Amino acid sequence: MGRQLARRLQLPFYDSDHVIEHQLGCSIREYFEREGEAQFRDVEESVIDQLTQNPRCVVSTGGGVVLRPANRQHLHERSHVIYLNSSPDELFRRLRHDMNRPLLQVADPLGRLRELHAIRDPLYRETAHFIIETGRPSVATLVNMIVMQLELSGVIQS
């Protein structure tokens, strides 16, 4: 989604998870297992601070980015945050075969997604400038919806 939006807006694109992996020299899953979540969140916070210094780009973040107050502050104050809200059931449908998400490697991943959503949703709503309920539209439709929101709010010119 972020990559397509960046292409449409002709802006650089950064996936914070890819930036983190590049800096760590290993996968997030490996680092998470070796060092734990708190250490990972420290690295994530540093990367978010770096990425939000550039206001002319599109950044895609990991789902837990809003857990740290500093991340919420940097994202909200330095950028225009678009929260793509998906239901836990929809996320489960998309992610049920993804083995690279450490927090979902549990006996009941759908239950875990529901727990995570209950914790994170209010934090995303606090951080976001725009909220888009994703449902199941295509990537192109979602990109169009985002661009329309940005144009209507004056963030970008049509």
HELIX and SHEET records of a PDB file:
HELIX    1   1 GLY A    2  LEU A    9  1                                   8    
HELIX    2   2 SER A   16  LEU A   24  1                                   9    
HELIX    3   3 ILE A   28  GLU A   35  1                                   8    
HELIX    4   4 GLU A   37  LEU A   51  1                                  15    
HELIX    5   5 VAL A   65  LEU A   67  5                                   3    
HELIX    6   6 PRO A   69  ARG A   78  1                                  10    
HELIX    7   7 PRO A   88  LEU A   95  1                                   8    
HELIX    8   8 PRO A  102  LEU A  104  5                                   3    
HELIX    9   9 PRO A  109  THR A  127  1                                  19    
HELIX   10  10 VAL A  139  LEU A  152  1                                  14    
SHEET    1   A 2 PHE A  13  ASP A  15  0                                        
SHEET    2   A 2 VAL A  58  SER A  60  1                                        
SHEET    1   B 2 ILE A  82  ASN A  85  0                                        
SHEET    2   B 2 PHE A 130  GLU A 133  1                                        
END                                                                             
